[in-house]
């Protein structure tokens, strides 16, 4: 084959440092838009970005030209720097060190998109910690819980 072809859907999630509920609801749409732009700038196609005050969910198509770790470093770093310029309340803003990234089959893209759009409702009864542990178990990801919650 003379060209490289790929279409890898990813569901990515990461939280604010110490899962602090620092992202104010009135700033969510702007943060989601910023992250969508950062994904596009990295040649990744955002499908939906959502979340709540202490964490973010992204559904995107990972570009064949960028490694996941590099993408995450880029979007977390740039969005953290950007939000600090928006308001004094974000002067100490930081994302957690790690992230979760899970493959999504084409047939489940719409299910994951709706899930991300309903984060506020979903988290009335489920914490980010419970949600992440469920994803890790569902995807059979080996992990050491001592290092999940920095």
N, C-alpha and C positions, 0 to 999 in steps of 0.2 A: 504494500500500500504506500503510495507516494505522499500521503498526508496523514496527520495525526488527528484523530476524531475522538471526542469524549463528551459525555454528558453525565456528570456526577452530581446528583441532588444531595445537598447536605442540610441537616437540621443542626444548627449550632446554638449552644446556650452558654452564657457566662454571667457572672454576677459582679456586683459592686464589691469592693474590698470589704471583707468581714460581713458581707451580705447586708450592709447598712442600707436602709430604705431612703436613700438620699435623692434619687431622681424624682423631682416634683411632677405631679400629673400634668400640670400646664406646660411642661417642657418635653413630655414624652414624644409628641408628634415631631417636634424639631429634631430630637435625638434619633428617632427612627429614620427620618429623612436624611440626616447626616450620615448615618451608618449605611443606608442604601447607596448614597453617593460614593462613599468610601469603597464599597464593594464594587460598584461600577468602575471606579478609577483603577481598581485592581483586576479589571477584565472579568469579574464575576458577576453573573446576572442575579440581582436580588429579586426574589418572588414576593416575600413579605418580611418585614421586620416588626417586631412587637415586644411587649414585655410589661413590666410594672416597675415599682420604685426601687427594687433591689436586684433585678436581673433582666437580661435581654434574651430573646429568641430570634434566630435568623433562619429563613429558608432561602437557599440560593443554589445556583448552579456554579460549582467550582470550576474556574478556568483551568484549562490544561496547561497553562503557562505559569502557574504559581503554586507553590507548596502551601498546604493548609497552615502550617506553623507560621510561615512568612505572612500569609494573609491575616491571621489573627493578630500577630504582632503589629502589623500596619494599621488595621482598623481600630484596635483598642488604643494604641498610642495616639493616633491622630484624633480620635473622638474624645479622649481624655484631655488632651491639650485644648481642643476646641471648646469643650463645655466649661473649662476653667475661665475662659474669656467672656462667658455669657453672664455670669453673676458672681458676686462675692460668696454666695451660699455654696458655690461649687469650688471654692479655692483649694480645698483639700481632696477633691474628687480623685478616685482611683478605681480601676477595675481589679478584680482578683487576678492572680497570676495565671491560672489555668483556664480551661474551657472544656466543654463536651461537644463532640461532633459526631453525628450519626448519619449513616447513609439512609436515603429514602428512595424507595422504588417509585418509578413513574406512576404506578397505580395508586400510591398513597400520598402524592403531592397535595391533592386537594384536602385530604383529611388533615395533614400537618398544617397547611395554610389556615384552615378554619381554627385549629387548635391554637395557633399563634395569635390569631385575631381575637380570641376569647380568653386571653390570659387573665385579665382583671377578674372576670367571673370565675374562672377556674381556681384562682388562688384565694377565694373566700374560704375554702376548706382544705387547701393543700399548700404546704410551705415549699420553697424552692429546694430545700434539702430533701424533702420527701419526693419531690418531682425528679430530681437528679438521680437519686438512688433507684427510683423506678426505671428510669431510662437505662442506667448502667446494668441493672438486672435483666431488663427486657432484651438488651443487646448483648448480654453475656460478656460484659467488659470486666476484665480483672482489675481490681483496684485495691488500694490500701486506704481505709477510711481515715487513718491518721493524717493523710496528706490531702484530703478532699477539702477541708474547711480551714483555709488560711486566714 
